[in-house]
Amino acid sequence: MQALNPPSPMLTDSSFDSDSDSDLEEDDDEVINARVYPCWLAYSAVLEQRGFRLDTVKEVRDSYSEIPDHFLRKHAGDREDALCPDAGLCDNLFRGSRTCDGLRVMVKAVHRWSREFRVICLLHCLREDPMNHCIPILDLIESDDDDVALIVMEQWSSQLIDDDGPCNLRLFIAAIRQCIEHVTFMHQHRIAHLDISLRNLLTDYKGHYAYIDYELSRCFDSQESICIHDFRSTEIPPECEHGECRDPFKADVWALAILILRACKLAGYCIPEFLRFTQPMLHSDLRQRPSMTQVLAAYDEMVSSIGDLDRLPSPH
């Protein structure tokens, strides 16, 4: 991959905690897994060489006519060709487009030695597996000079239900299965997501759903201890309330059950079968929770037991 030559980024806000017993290794781990806040102007040229353009004032004005000029001047200046960041995004994210066809993209800057980048690279290598439901990665760009890596991906939406009306039950069931299937796939490859939630789920409005934000994710070797200290996540299972996660995979199972229940409420489908299905996943004793392979099998069995899906009313 092409090396970049921008100035060194500022690293802050550690997102991980080391499992190492060495204080030195722990400090290194915190730096490596810190969030990266790059100078985006320094990366715009190499992105253009790779076929991508970061949004400028002109492009944002042409695409979003409702954005007032004073807002653009405040965040991007007066020049039409000045880069225009999205004020609603973290500073390590930038919107753009693919130059050949105008496809909307999102560029994320991470530390090239971070767990997040390791997980993304692994999932990208396994992208042909039908169980792997990830946002398509369009390019991975690494810098040997400042340890920054850029992840260029398709831009999907966090608005899981569009404005066209209520969610069709068959589509809803298929969407939930994708959520279950991807976590099953990750666990088969010894990857724990560790921040499964509705806010980390996106859609392309073409029937595809994908998780994002692998900042907390970890890929474990078969012999590696999987206990995590100072555990942080959107959805915290009861055994992790004091900051220790003894089994990240069972924490994912619990968080996935919460996601499914929240999705049912959002879509308006309070179906008894779904409530019964999630009960074992929410067991207070993590040893009693099913594995993701068992969850996927139980979901297919539950769906088949519902019978005629068309008999169920759509939400209003």
Beta strands, then each sheet from edge to edge (+ up, - down):
strand 1: 10-14
strand 2: 34-37
strand 3: 52-54
strand 4: 93-98
strand 5: 104-111
strand 6: 137-142
strand 7: 148-154
strand 8: 191-192
strand 9: 201-203
strand 10: 209-211
strand 11: 218-219
sheet 1: 1+ 2-
sheet 2: 3+ 4- 5+ 7- 6+
sheet 3: 8+ 11-
sheet 4: 9+ 10-
end
